[in-house]
């Protein structure tokens, strides 16, 4: 089975399991937990970088370490570090629970209108490593990790 088919099969099962536990990935077993976390995070990050990842609350407001740990597990060390460092840059405890403070921090760098002509130039000034956005290696590494950690 190729990587794409494997991940499609495992992610389908993971999302069915998530529905049964009120979308709380901590309540499902591996490898489904990691697959669900990576799929959710990577989908958002690929669409808008870490800005999109942090601008809204995640269901249940899980700690950002949950996401960083998932990237770490699959071998995406730089991605895990980027998430941890970005979360720490807010300078507050449990930033996942404080959307308004996260938004205020991002607004300092981005302004309030992402359609502004200066958005792209200003967004480059935000002190985050956005290495995760568009990183196709995530999927290869996730598939390899699933093969090494098959479902029971």
C-alpha positions as CSV (number, residue, x, y, z in Angstrom):
1,X,0.0,0.0,0.0
2,X,1.4,3.4,-0.9
3,X,1.7,6.3,1.5
4,X,-1.3,8.1,0.3
5,X,-3.6,5.1,0.5
6,X,-2.2,4.2,4.0
7,X,-2.8,7.6,5.4
8,X,-6.3,7.9,3.8
9,X,-7.2,4.6,5.5
10,X,-5.8,5.4,8.9
11,X,-7.1,9.0,8.9
12,X,-10.6,7.9,7.9
13,X,-10.6,5.6,11.0
14,X,-9.1,8.3,13.2
15,X,-11.8,10.8,12.3
16,X,-14.5,8.2,12.9
17,X,-13.0,7.5,16.3
18,X,-12.7,11.2,17.1
19,X,-16.5,11.7,16.5
20,X,-17.2,9.1,19.2
21,X,-15.1,11.0,21.8
22,X,-16.3,14.5,21.2
23,X,-13.3,15.3,19.0
24,X,-10.8,14.9,21.8
25,X,-7.7,13.3,20.3
26,X,-6.3,12.4,23.7
27,X,-9.1,9.9,24.0
28,X,-8.1,7.8,21.0
29,X,-5.2,5.3,20.8
30,X,-2.1,5.5,18.6
31,X,-1.5,5.7,15.8
32,X,-4.9,7.3,15.3
33,X,-4.2,10.1,17.8
34,X,-1.0,11.3,16.0
35,X,-2.6,11.0,12.6
36,X,-5.6,13.0,13.6
37,X,-3.5,15.7,15.2
38,X,-1.1,16.0,12.3
39,X,-4.0,16.0,9.7
40,X,-5.8,18.8,11.6
41,X,-2.8,20.9,12.3
42,X,-1.1,20.5,8.8
43,X,-4.4,21.3,7.0
44,X,-4.7,24.6,8.8
45,X,-1.0,25.4,8.6
46,X,-0.8,24.6,4.9
47,X,-3.7,27.1,4.3
48,X,-2.2,30.0,6.2
49,X,0.9,29.2,8.2
50,X,1.2,29.5,11.9
51,X,-0.9,32.6,11.8
52,X,-4.0,30.5,10.9
53,X,-2.9,27.8,13.4
54,X,-2.9,30.3,16.3
55,X,-5.7,32.8,15.3
56,X,-8.6,30.6,16.4
57,X,-9.2,28.3,19.3
58,X,-8.9,24.5,18.7
59,X,-11.8,22.4,19.9
60,X,-11.3,21.8,23.6
61,X,-8.4,24.2,23.7
62,X,-5.7,21.4,24.0
63,X,-2.2,22.5,24.9
64,X,-0.1,23.4,21.9
65,X,2.4,20.9,23.2
66,X,-0.1,18.2,22.0
67,X,0.6,19.3,18.4
68,X,4.3,19.8,18.9
69,X,4.6,16.4,20.5
70,X,2.8,14.8,17.5
71,X,5.3,16.4,15.0
72,X,8.2,15.3,17.3
73,X,6.9,11.7,17.3
74,X,6.9,11.5,13.5
75,X,10.4,12.9,13.3
76,X,9.6,16.5,12.2
77,X,11.9,18.0,14.9
78,X,12.1,21.4,13.3
79,X,8.3,21.6,13.0
80,X,7.9,20.6,16.6
81,X,10.4,23.2,17.7
82,X,8.8,25.9,15.5
83,X,5.4,25.2,17.2
84,X,6.9,25.3,20.7
85,X,8.8,28.5,20.0
86,X,5.9,30.3,18.4
87,X,3.6,29.3,21.4
88,X,6.2,30.5,23.8
89,X,6.5,33.8,21.9
90,X,3.1,34.9,23.2
91,X,4.7,35.3,26.6
92,X,1.7,33.9,28.5
93,X,0.9,30.7,30.3
94,X,-1.4,28.4,28.4
95,X,-1.7,30.6,25.3
96,X,-4.2,28.1,23.8
97,X,-6.7,29.4,26.3
98,X,-6.3,33.1,25.5
99,X,-7.3,33.9,22.0
100,X,-7.6,37.6,22.5
101,X,-4.1,37.9,23.8
102,X,-2.8,35.7,20.9
103,X,-4.6,37.9,18.5
104,X,-3.3,41.1,20.0
105,X,0.3,39.8,19.8
106,X,-0.2,38.9,16.1
107,X,-1.9,42.2,15.3
108,X,1.3,44.0,16.5
109,X,3.1,42.3,13.5
110,X,0.3,42.0,11.0
111,X,-2.1,44.8,11.6
112,X,-5.8,44.0,11.7
113,X,-6.5,43.6,8.0
114,X,-4.8,40.7,6.3
115,X,-6.0,42.1,2.9
116,X,-3.8,45.2,3.5
117,X,-1.2,45.7,0.8
118,X,1.5,45.6,3.3
119,X,0.4,42.2,4.9
120,X,2.9,40.0,3.2
121,X,5.8,42.4,3.9
122,X,4.8,42.8,7.6
123,X,4.0,39.2,8.2
124,X,7.6,38.4,7.4
125,X,8.5,40.3,10.5
126,X,6.7,37.9,12.9
127,X,9.4,36.0,14.8
128,X,8.2,32.5,13.8
129,X,9.8,29.7,11.8
130,X,7.0,28.8,9.4
131,X,8.9,25.8,8.1
132,X,5.8,23.6,8.5
133,X,3.7,25.4,5.9
134,X,3.8,23.4,2.7
135,X,6.2,20.8,4.1
136,X,5.3,17.7,2.0
137,X,7.8,15.7,4.0
138,X,5.3,15.7,6.9
139,X,3.2,13.2,5.0
140,X,6.1,10.9,4.1
141,X,7.3,10.9,7.7
142,X,3.7,10.4,9.0
143,X,3.3,7.4,6.7
144,X,6.6,6.0,7.8
145,X,5.7,6.5,11.5
146,X,2.3,4.7,11.0
147,X,4.1,1.8,9.4
148,X,6.4,1.5,12.5
149,X,3.5,2.0,14.9
150,X,0.6,0.0,13.4
151,X,-2.8,0.0,14.9
152,X,-3.4,-2.8,17.4
